[in-house]
Amino acid sequence: MSPHAVKLQLTGQNSDAVLAELIGQIREIGDRPEAREALLRALQEREMLHSTGIGDGIALPHARNALVGLVEHPIIVFGRHPTGINYGAIDGAPAQLFFLLLAPNVTEHLSILARLSRFLRVPKLRKDLLAAESPEKVIGLIRQAEGQA
């Protein structure tokens, strides 16, 4: 993760708007509108299969499979919504913390998804991410959680 891949004030009022905001943080495809559109479609298709809202105010939007050729290395975009949006989580809680995952291959995709899922179970981390005042603080919290997972 890098600071430009963190957006602390998502403004979208529905899942499509939030997904578009998160995609807008990916510099690697910023000048490729066809890549942004392909990613948005893949994320929307994944959400139609089953929501990636995992509960506890967290959503992990990702395509069903890695989008080979779209990026050369894994990318995680973090976004935070001040009030949360309905994201179809099993617990019914609105999603406030979003981690968009994009990987060049299935192995990395599944590995990162598993790591994120594991450390996001920690209530203190979720609370700290909601309170983080800067992208650098968000990245520091995630790195610290990774080291403890």
Secondary structure, DSSP 8 states (H G I E B T S, - for coil): --GGGEES----SSHHHHHHHHHTT-GGGTT-HHHHHHHHHHHHHHHHHS--EEETTEE--B-SS--TTT-SS-EEEEEEEEEEE----TT---EEEEEEEE-SSHHHHHHHHHHHHHHTT-HHHHHHHHH--SHHHHHHHHHHHHHH-
